[in-house]
Each structure stands twice: as structure tokens, then as C-alpha cells.
Amino acid sequence: MEVAWLLQLESEAWASDTKRQLYGTPLIPGFPWYTVRTDPSQCVRRHVVPYHYTFRVFVKGRWVGKNLLDIYSEEHAHHSRQYYEACMRQGRLRRQPRKHHNVRRNCMKRLYGVDQPDEREVNEDISEPVILESGDVVLHTVHRHEIPLCMGTTGIDPIVLAAVRITMYGLLVIHKPAGVPTHAGGRYFMNSCTAMLEYVLAPKRLRAWLLQRDPMLQSIVSTRYLTEAECQELLAYYMVKDESSMAEYVSIERLPRPCYRLDKVTSGVLLLGVSQAATRRVGEALTRKTKQMEEVFLWKLRLIASEDKKTTRVGGVQSIEERTLREFDVGVRKRYLARVHGYFPNDASHALHSCRVRKENGGGDDHRTTEKVFFITIPTNPTIRRCDAVKEEALGVVGPPVLLASRLMQFKFRDGDTTEEPPTRDQEGKQQREPFYQDAATFCQPLRYFTSGSGQASEGESLVHCVPFSGRMHQIRMHLSDWGHPITGDLKCNVMEQQKSSFHEPALSKCKNSGAQSAKENEEEMEIRIYFHVEELPKVCREMFYTHDALCWECSGRLPVACFNSPNGSAIALHAWRYEMDHSLLHTRDPGSIANGTDQGMEDTNDKKAVLENREQEPVVDDESEEALNLCCSLEDLKRYPDEFVRRQGKSVVFLAPPPSWSYE
């Protein structure tokens, strides 16, 4: 979709009463998103119209018997005490006694309207302390400015609902663009995959989005790949009989919930369960099988590493047969694509050599130098082969597949009941976490080398196929960075990367190459701050519905809405390409019986009949040579099945998202 056309549609959506009723929510009286295109060197971003929102939280154990004003001033120090005093005077920060509310905990963060205080709750005199009691709810109404999103390569790439498998697996398959959080959290609420999907699935918008293909709704979540049968299956599951009942919301029992989480900066395939039971079934299977694989595999790996004299060496590096890796097939395999700096795995070999030299010379016990293990895998096919470079003129010779194994730093919150004791916080007010180390292993297979203008191998980039054999947080990103091949665009793991990458060249034109500066100074120089400008809102929204909030620091320009080109950048060249799971792990006990989080049976026989009529079995591929049974892949495999996002391959079900443009260009 062109930016100019999207801007026009947004303007028309606010100008029409009918469209405002269709697009509006209890929080925003019209289409919630608007597009901003400013400096050509910056990407287009999708903002959320500022709105008032009431945070609802049960009183924690450590708050009981304490003053509300003291609690918020100490534990939410991003605002001053004077700000919270002003909120209490206006009734925007108040205590709701237990006897005055009946709130379900799992409903507290839904898109309900603002909780307006009555006259008794407006506290002009704040000299009297408001003492919190067990069971109370604290209400805090704020004017919310969400962090804008640069969605995908264009900035406005929609989430793609690629497949509907409610009957068979209780799942929706989406392709998440880079730059979009998986679920709401922090300053991301409506700007998240789950919230956007919930928005278009609302009964009052479902038909317009799914059957009429409304362009505004399709710009948020696209259904361009769905078949007619899939549309009817989705409609049968989410459409309520009484359209006036709960028209604004999806039933909480049928909310799409992610089975796992992709980082905001990562693109790729994401599975969402259509019920709590379906999400739990798939999510727990992924976690359980990953844990099972890493426990056995890492033990085997340590055993192989200890038998150094019995291990075949390739160029002085320990080797491991590919079939040894294939043996650890526990029914789950995750495949990622990454574009990294340098000629992979040359820098990894150099890093391993440096580790050994330091160890031999009595270097310190640093996990980055003494705990690394590097294996060259020996597949059936030759390890050095020419890639087809996607039929381009330049052919790149790629190196052997390798297995990167090392301890990675992970973090955990402090042990103990944080509801009874206040958590320790850093200078920025963030809860402190304790570091610890865990073993991890990632199989990395180079697929293609992209030469640089200078022709220097160290300045080029490589396309790498990655398969994690353990489940550590940020594992692929940390392993590639630790071994000298950071992912392009990944500032968090390689703060100097912006001065090297060709992946984000438009944004880098604003950055100065000053090697003498510290990492922190470089971050500050590269940082782009985005402030709220009321003139960027659609005209009708600005003139008829927007109200300046005197207490809001973003409205007054005291705080930026967001800061970019920092370690919290919008996108990196990492893509969740394929998730492969045994059919037995996905299959429900009674296909067609996904309802209300039980997986036992439809609450209404007509619903069950409608879904079963549209039931579509996955085609089964009998070719034993198919990639689902192999660990390695080829460039040709990236181009296979361009429109088939869910398929049976032997005993496995393969969920995939097409490779992004940076894997070819």
C-alpha cells in the first residue's frame, strides 16, 4: 500500500460518521492509527492516536498499610511527586475499596473505556493520607502516547494472517513484520500483534475486515492469502449470534494468544492459539521438547568436546558429523535466517583461535574466552560449495556449516516474593536482574556471501541458516555476535554496527563515524527523538476530537514519544523462517472441538458443524528426502512453496514465512 493512499484513507475514515462508528473503540472515537512521514532519511511510522487510559492494579502485599502517594512516588519515579499530587486532586489517581468493585484479574488490561471518578473520589485535599488495604484496586488514568512502529521494510507493512487452522490445531498462523511487538507491554498496547488482531476480530468489524476486505482494516492485518474456506472457518468461530452483544470485543475465552514470543525486532512466522487451552498445548509442547533436546544434546556435546584426542579435526578445529545433530530430533525444530557481518565463519575461527591463545597464556576466566567450543560439521555433501546467488551474476563461495557452542549470559529477577518486598531498581527506575550463565548451542549454515564495494571479505555480509539446539533468550543474536559475526541492524549486541551495515543505510546517513567516542556517546549521537506534533493527526481528529492534556508531558513536549537508533532499534536481519512440529504434538483429541479454552467440544453444535464443514486436511508429502528430515538446506529451499504456509511433511507439520528481501539482495 502506498503511503499517500494510506494517508488519504485515514483522513477519510475520520471525516465519515459511519466509518468512525466502525473503526472507533471505547478509547478512541475513530481509526486508532495514523501514519507519519517526515524526513526522507527516516522510515515511515504508524502512530496511535493519543488516548486516556485507566491502569487498574490490585494492591500488592507490600503496599498494604501504606500511603498511596508515597507508593507511587517511590515505585513509579519516572514522574515527580508533584505530578501524582495533581493526579490525586483530579481523581486520576485513587483507591477503589474492595467492596466497590468486582473485577476479574484477566480482564484488567483489556481495551475498556476510561474509569471516570465520581464526586466522592475527587480529592482536593491530599493532606490526608490514602491508606491502601488488601483487596483494593488502584486506578491511575493517564494520557497515553504509545511508541510508534516502523512496520517491516516500508514502515507500513501489515501483519499477515497467513493461515487458519482452528479445526485441526486451534491455531492462527501470522507473519509478523519486524518492528512490531508480539504482545502488549510497557508503552506498547494497541501497537502490538495481539492487540491489532483483536481489533480486527471484534464482531462489529469482523465482516468488514474478512469478507469486504476493508482497506483500512487490511492495512493493519492483511488476509490476502486466506482461502474462502479459511475465511468461513474464522467467521464461524469468531462471529457472535447477537451482534449487539460484546460487539466491541472478542470473547476473552477466544482471544488469540501467542504460543511463543518473537522479539520486536525480529520478523517471521508466529503461531497464536484461539483458546487458552490451544495456546497452552502448543506452547508447552515447544517448551518441553526444547528442554528435552537441550538437556541431552548439551550433555552429549560436552562429552564430545572432552574426547578431544578421539575427535577428527578440520583445520585445527573439532568436527562433528551432521548425522549426530540429526539424531537429536525431538519433534520440534526452529529454523531462522540471519544476515551477518563478514565472511561466515572466518571471524568465528579467528575468535576461537584467540580464545585458545589467551587460555594458553594464562588469560582470565572469562566466559567469552574459556568456555567457547567450535565445531565444524561434516555433512554428506561437500562442505565447500557454490551457491547459485539467486541466479545473479555474482557467485559466492560459502564455507562449511558450524556448530557454535558457548555459555551465554542470561538474566533473572531477584529471588523472593516481590509482592512483599519492593524490587531493587537501577538509576532509570527499571527493576534490576541478576546475571547467570547457561550453556547454549546453535547450528549455523552459511548459504550465500554478499560482496562489498571494496571487495574485502571482512566488509561483506553473509546469509546464514540458524537452528538453535537450546532455548536461551536472544540465543542466535548473542552467539553470532560473540563469535564475531553480529547480525546487521542489531545494535543491542553490537553497538558499533551502524557504521558497518548496509541493511539500514538510509538511517545511517545521519550518523557520524567517530571511532574515538565511547559506545554511550555514539548511541546518543545516533539517537533520533520523536516528539508529538498535533498537526500530524488527521484533520477531523485534530479539530473535533483531540484535547490537549495539561498533565501530559508528551503533549507539552517535555518528553519525546520515542527514541530510535538506540539499542532498542526497530528491525534486525533475523527472520523466523520455519517452525517444524510433529503432528502428534499439535493434534487435538477431538478435531473441531476447540471452544472456550477446553478443547473438549463446541458449546454450540451449529458452530461445530460450520467449522467441520470447512475442515481442510493438510496435504502429506511422502518424499523422504524432503528438508523436514534434514538439518541443512539450500538457497533453492528458500524459494520453494512461496504460497504454502502450512504443510504436512512426513510426520511433521511445517509452518513457514517467506524469506524477506534482504535474504536475496
Secondary structure, DSSP 8 states (H G I E B T S, - for coil): --HHHHHHHHHHHHH-HHHHHHH--SS-SS-SEEEE---TTS--EEEE--EEEEEEEE--GGGTTSBHHHHHHHH-TTS-HHHHHHHHHTTSEEEE-GGG----GGGTTSS-------GGG--S--SS--B--TT-EEEEEEEE----B-BTTTBB--EEEEEEEHHHHSEEEEEE-TT--SS-BTTBSSSSHHHHHHHHHSHHHHHHHHTS--HHHHTTEE-TT--HHHHHHHHHHH--SSTTTTTTS--GGG--EESS---TT-EEEEEEESSHHHHHHHHHHHHHHHHHHHHHHHHHHHHHHH-GGGS-EETTEEEEEHHHHHT---SEEEEEEEEEESSTTHHHHHHHHHHHHHHHTT----HHHHS-EEEEEE-SS-SSEE--GGG-S---EE---EEEEEEEEEEEE-SS-TTTS---B-TTS-B-EEEEEEEEEEEEEEEEEE--TT--GGGSEEEEEEEESS--TTHHHHHHHHTT--BTT-TTT-TTGGGT-STTHHHHTT----TTS-HHHHHHHH-EEE---GGGS-HHIIIII----TT-TTTTTSS-SEEESSTT-S--SEEEEEEEEEHHHH--SSTT---TTTSS--SSHHHHHHHHHT-----EE--TTSGGG-S---HHHHTSSTT--EEEETTEEEEE----GGGT-
